[in-house]
Amino acid sequence: MAATGKKLYVLHNKKKYSFKLPLSDTITIGSREYEIKIKEDEKHGTYILWKNRRYPVEILQSKQNKYDILFNDISYSFTIETPFSMQRKRVLDKGRGKSDKEIIVAPMPGKIVEVLVREGADVSKGEAVIILEAMKMQNELQSPVDGKVILVNARADTNVNKDEILIEIKTGK
């Protein structure tokens, strides 16, 4: 476990959440403190105990600072950044021109259950666009932006690989 008081950031869906280590008893997310415990036992596996409720956690994949987890039966993909790597990311992002499109990729291998949008459709940020089944769980993939669907590269009942391009959205409506 890292030294007490070490600040880290979690980036998920282009949102930044800060927290301090160690992750036990009390964590601070933003400016709020939460009482939690991270536990593991043979009967329940790894889980977070919060307000006397168990929330199961499974790390599906980790590569460097990128993680795909299953938390309380919902899959999440995120990165963990140090203050230094956050600053580096900001500098690199400033150097890149803003793209006018967003690409939605498969966060993990699985099967497309349903494509909820068509090319030319307007979508809102947070709107479900695809349902992907992985590890017998259905995951709703959402649009990260408001915009217009310009490419649908997915069909129901087909298998996809991790990072396969599923949908492209032109930002703005």
C-alpha positions as CSV (number, residue, x, y, z in Angstrom):
1,M,0.0,0.0,0.0
2,A,1.2,3.5,-0.8
3,A,2.3,6.1,1.8
4,T,-0.5,7.8,3.7
5,G,-1.8,11.0,2.1
6,K,-0.6,10.2,-1.4
7,K,-3.0,12.0,-3.8
8,L,-4.1,10.2,-7.0
9,Y,-6.7,10.8,-9.7
10,V,-9.2,8.5,-11.4
11,L,-10.2,9.5,-14.9
12,H,-13.5,8.0,-16.0
13,N,-15.6,9.2,-19.0
14,K,-13.5,12.4,-19.2
15,K,-14.3,13.2,-15.5
16,K,-11.6,13.6,-12.9
17,Y,-12.0,12.3,-9.3
18,S,-9.3,12.9,-6.7
19,F,-8.6,10.7,-3.7
20,K,-5.9,10.0,-1.2
21,L,-4.3,6.7,-0.3
22,P,-4.5,4.4,1.6
23,L,-8.0,3.3,0.6
24,S,-9.2,2.1,4.0
25,D,-11.6,3.3,6.6
26,T,-11.9,6.9,5.2
27,I,-11.4,8.1,1.7
28,T,-11.7,11.6,0.3
29,I,-13.3,12.0,-3.1
30,G,-13.3,15.6,-4.1
31,S,-14.0,17.4,-0.9
32,R,-16.3,14.7,0.7
33,E,-15.1,12.0,3.1
34,Y,-16.6,8.5,3.0
35,E,-16.2,5.6,5.5
36,I,-15.4,2.4,3.5
37,K,-13.5,-0.8,3.9
38,I,-12.0,-2.9,1.2
39,K,-12.2,-6.6,2.1
40,E,-11.5,-10.0,0.7
41,D,-12.5,-13.4,1.9
42,E,-13.0,-16.9,0.4
43,K,-16.8,-16.7,0.7
44,H,-17.3,-13.2,-0.9
45,G,-14.1,-12.6,-2.9
46,T,-13.1,-8.9,-3.0
47,Y,-15.7,-6.3,-2.1
48,I,-16.2,-2.8,-0.7
49,L,-18.1,-2.5,2.5
50,W,-19.9,0.8,2.8
51,K,-22.9,1.5,5.1
52,N,-23.0,-2.2,6.0
53,R,-23.5,-3.2,2.4
54,R,-21.2,-5.4,0.3
55,Y,-20.4,-4.2,-3.2
56,P,-18.5,-6.9,-5.2
57,V,-15.4,-5.8,-7.1
58,E,-13.5,-7.8,-9.8
59,I,-10.5,-6.5,-11.8
60,L,-11.2,-7.8,-15.3
61,Q,-8.0,-6.3,-16.8
62,S,-5.2,-4.0,-15.7
63,K,-2.5,-2.7,-18.0
64,Q,-0.1,0.0,-16.6
65,N,-2.5,2.6,-15.2
66,K,-5.6,1.5,-17.1
67,Y,-8.2,-0.7,-15.4
68,D,-11.4,-2.5,-16.4
69,I,-13.3,-3.6,-13.4
70,L,-16.7,-5.1,-12.5
71,F,-18.1,-3.2,-9.5
72,N,-21.5,-4.2,-8.2
73,D,-22.2,-6.0,-11.5
74,I,-21.5,-2.9,-13.6
75,S,-18.3,-2.7,-15.7
76,Y,-16.1,0.4,-15.6
77,S,-13.0,1.5,-17.5
78,F,-10.7,4.1,-16.0
79,T,-7.1,5.3,-15.5
80,I,-5.3,6.1,-12.3
81,E,-3.1,9.2,-12.6
82,T,-0.5,10.8,-10.2
83,P,-0.4,14.6,-10.0
84,F,2.6,14.5,-12.3
85,S,0.9,12.4,-14.9
86,M,-2.2,14.6,-14.8
87,Q,-0.1,17.7,-15.5
88,R,1.7,15.8,-18.3
89,K,-1.7,14.8,-19.8
90,R,-2.9,18.4,-19.7
91,V,0.2,19.6,-21.5
92,L,-0.1,16.9,-24.2
93,D,-3.9,17.5,-24.6
94,K,-3.3,21.2,-25.2
95,G,-0.8,20.3,-28.0
96,R,-3.5,18.3,-29.7
97,G,-6.2,20.0,-31.7
98,K,-9.7,19.4,-30.5
99,S,-11.3,16.6,-32.5
100,D,-14.8,17.1,-33.8
101,K,-15.7,13.5,-33.3
102,E,-15.8,10.9,-30.6
103,I,-15.1,7.2,-31.1
104,I,-16.8,4.6,-28.9
105,V,-14.8,1.4,-28.6
106,A,-15.6,-2.0,-27.0
107,P,-14.2,-1.7,-23.4
108,M,-13.8,-5.5,-23.4
109,P,-14.4,-8.5,-25.6
110,G,-18.0,-9.5,-25.9
111,K,-21.1,-9.9,-27.9
112,I,-23.3,-7.0,-29.2
113,V,-26.8,-7.6,-27.9
114,E,-28.4,-4.6,-29.4
115,V,-27.4,-1.4,-31.3
116,L,-29.7,1.3,-30.1
117,V,-28.8,4.1,-32.6
118,R,-28.5,4.4,-36.4
119,E,-26.2,6.5,-38.6
120,G,-27.6,10.0,-38.8
121,A,-29.3,9.9,-35.4
122,D,-28.8,12.7,-32.8
123,V,-27.6,11.5,-29.5
124,S,-27.2,13.1,-26.1
125,K,-24.3,12.8,-23.6
126,G,-25.0,9.8,-21.4
127,E,-27.6,8.2,-23.8
128,A,-27.3,4.5,-24.3
129,V,-26.0,3.6,-27.8
130,I,-25.1,-0.1,-27.6
131,I,-25.7,-3.1,-25.2
132,L,-22.6,-5.3,-25.0
133,E,-22.7,-8.7,-23.2
134,A,-19.4,-9.7,-21.6
135,M,-18.9,-12.4,-18.9
136,K,-22.7,-13.1,-18.9
137,M,-23.3,-9.4,-17.9
138,Q,-25.0,-6.8,-20.1
139,N,-23.2,-3.5,-20.2
140,E,-24.8,-0.3,-21.6
141,L,-22.3,1.8,-23.6
142,Q,-23.2,5.5,-23.5
143,S,-22.4,8.4,-25.7
144,P,-19.7,10.6,-24.1
145,V,-21.0,13.7,-26.0
146,D,-23.9,15.4,-27.6
147,G,-23.7,14.9,-31.3
148,K,-24.8,13.0,-34.5
149,V,-23.9,9.4,-35.2
150,I,-21.8,9.3,-38.3
151,L,-20.7,5.6,-38.3
152,V,-22.2,2.4,-36.8
153,N,-19.6,-0.3,-37.0
154,A,-21.5,-2.9,-34.9
155,R,-24.4,-5.3,-35.5
156,A,-26.5,-7.3,-33.0
157,D,-25.4,-10.9,-32.4
158,T,-21.8,-10.3,-33.5
159,N,-18.7,-10.7,-31.4
160,V,-16.3,-7.8,-30.8
161,N,-12.8,-7.5,-29.5
162,K,-11.5,-5.1,-26.9
163,D,-10.9,-1.6,-28.4
164,E,-12.8,-2.4,-31.6
165,I,-14.4,0.7,-33.0
166,L,-18.2,0.5,-32.6
167,I,-19.6,4.0,-33.2
168,E,-18.3,7.4,-34.3
169,I,-20.1,10.5,-33.2
170,K,-19.6,14.0,-34.7
171,T,-19.7,16.4,-31.7
172,G,-22.3,19.1,-31.5
173,K,-25.9,18.7,-32.8
